[in-house]
Amino acid sequence: MKQSNILLQSIIDGIHEKKGKNIKTIHLEGIPGTICDYFVICEGNSPSQVSSLAESIEEIVKKNAKESPIRVQGQQRSEWIGMDYGNIIVHIFLPELRSFYNIDNLWDDAKTEVIPSID
């Protein structure tokens, strides 16, 4: 459990490092049919910021939690990048795609937490 907390905090630190916005964690552990324990969702204002957020998360997680993502998808267009850390999946969106896909609200019974952005 402690390693999961270090991983989650490292992901959030990576988002804060590049000024990611609208950060939300969704705690899915114990909910039937889920593929991980947490979703972390955030957004960047441009494809270059979305890409920078993914790079920052990967660097800080590697440094602090000694983990690398199992898979990273979406880097070519950098409109929606998904990073799979096994029990935590990170989604980095452009605002319009986040609104369109609305994955924030897929699990009404999950505990969510809004993480303040650092300005």
C-alpha positions in Angstrom: 0.0 0.0 0.0 2.8 2.4 0.8 4.4 1.9 -2.6 1.0 2.8 -4.2 0.9 6.0 -2.2 4.4 6.9 -3.3 3.4 6.2 -6.9 0.2 8.3 -6.7 2.0 11.2 -5.1 4.8 11.1 -7.7 2.3 11.2 -10.5 0.7 14.3 -8.9 4.1 15.9 -8.4 4.9 15.3 -12.1 1.6 17.0 -13.1 2.3 19.9 -10.8 5.9 20.3 -12.1 4.5 21.2 -15.6 1.5 23.1 -14.3 -1.2 20.6 -15.3 -4.7 21.7 -14.5 -8.0 20.2 -13.3 -6.4 17.2 -11.5 -8.7 14.6 -10.3 -8.1 11.2 -8.7 -10.7 8.5 -8.9 -10.4 5.7 -6.4 -11.6 2.5 -8.1 -10.3 -0.2 -5.7 -13.0 -2.6 -4.7 -15.5 -1.6 -7.5 -16.4 -4.6 -9.7 -15.2 -4.5 -13.3 -12.5 -1.9 -12.9 -9.0 -2.5 -14.3 -7.0 -0.6 -11.8 -7.1 1.0 -8.3 -6.9 4.6 -9.4 -7.4 6.9 -12.4 -5.6 10.1 -12.3 -7.0 12.6 -14.8 -5.6 16.1 -15.7 -5.3 18.4 -18.6 -2.8 20.6 -20.5 -3.7 23.6 -22.6 -1.9 22.5 -25.8 -0.4 19.3 -27.3 3.1 20.4 -26.3 2.0 20.8 -22.6 0.2 17.4 -22.7 3.4 15.8 -24.0 5.5 17.7 -21.3 3.1 16.5 -18.6 3.6 12.9 -19.7 7.4 13.3 -19.7 7.4 15.0 -16.3 5.3 12.2 -14.8 7.5 9.6 -16.2 10.7 11.3 -14.9 9.4 12.0 -11.4 7.9 8.5 -11.0 11.1 6.9 -12.1 13.1 9.0 -9.6 10.8 8.8 -6.6 8.9 5.5 -7.0 11.5 3.6 -9.1 8.8 2.6 -11.6 8.3 3.0 -15.4 5.0 2.9 -17.2 3.9 -0.5 -18.6 2.6 1.3 -21.6 2.1 4.9 -22.9 -0.4 5.6 -25.7 -1.2 8.8 -27.6 2.2 10.5 -27.7 2.0 11.0 -31.5 -0.8 13.5 -31.4 -0.6 14.5 -27.7 -4.3 15.2 -27.4 -5.0 12.4 -24.9 -2.1 10.5 -23.5 -2.7 7.4 -21.4 0.0 6.1 -19.1 -0.5 2.6 -17.5 1.3 2.0 -14.2 -0.5 -1.2 -13.4 -2.7 -0.2 -10.5 -2.8 3.4 -11.5 -3.7 4.7 -15.0 -3.1 8.3 -15.9 -5.1 10.2 -18.5 -3.7 13.6 -19.8 -6.2 15.4 -22.0 -6.6 18.6 -24.0 -9.7 20.3 -22.3 -12.1 19.7 -25.3 -11.3 16.0 -25.5 -11.7 15.5 -21.7 -15.1 17.2 -21.9 -16.1 15.1 -24.9 -15.1 11.7 -23.5 -16.2 12.6 -19.9 -14.4 9.7 -18.3 -14.4 11.7 -15.0 -18.0 10.5 -14.5 -17.9 6.9 -15.6 -18.0 5.6 -12.0 -20.5 7.4 -9.9 -19.9 5.1 -7.0 -16.1 5.8 -6.9 -14.5 8.2 -4.4 -13.1 11.2 -6.2 -10.7 13.8 -5.1 -9.9 17.1 -6.8 -6.3 18.0 -6.4 -5.6 21.8 -6.3 -3.5 23.0 -9.2 -0.3 24.9 -8.5 -0.3 28.3 -10.3 
